[in-house]
Amino acid sequence: MPAGSAPRASSVRYGALGAGADTLVQAGVGLVTGRSVDSLQLGKDLAVNTSVGVAAAKITDVLAPRMGSLKAGGVIGGAIQASVSGYTNYQQYNAGNISGERAIANTVVDTGTAVAAGATGATVGAIVGSAVPVAGTAVGAVVGFGVGVGAHYAIQIVDSATGFTSAARVGLNLPLAG
């Protein structure tokens, strides 16, 4: 290691902080929009989401040197969303609310949007982190997380206005249904 340089700090603490902050922001948005927030459920959500944030950050720390921040962020975002969406859609399918084809189409579209948001956040975070001396990892992690969350919300807003993910779900559902 060259003189004056130090190893890159782990992103684990930032993953935990970001996931916890996102959980609290979502609960706050829920309160502002008139949804009730159960404090026990919020505590459970904080525990689960913070744990997922820690795991995602640790895996990203391992993958980023091998595949780059863009791919690592996309892989992690996609894996998390595929798991969450797959489970949620399986529950909907199992309850008879949607077809198996629709569950698959929903999961594919949800995963694709998460890959885009995760890759965007990881890329911006890496660029900012590299440009900021001393506290680059911390600043890059915070900025990258914020951009990734912002990209996810931007996709939802654009979808509300255009219906593009609904169209993609229907478009994928048709060939799957035969």
Beta strands, then each sheet from edge to edge (+ up, - down):
end
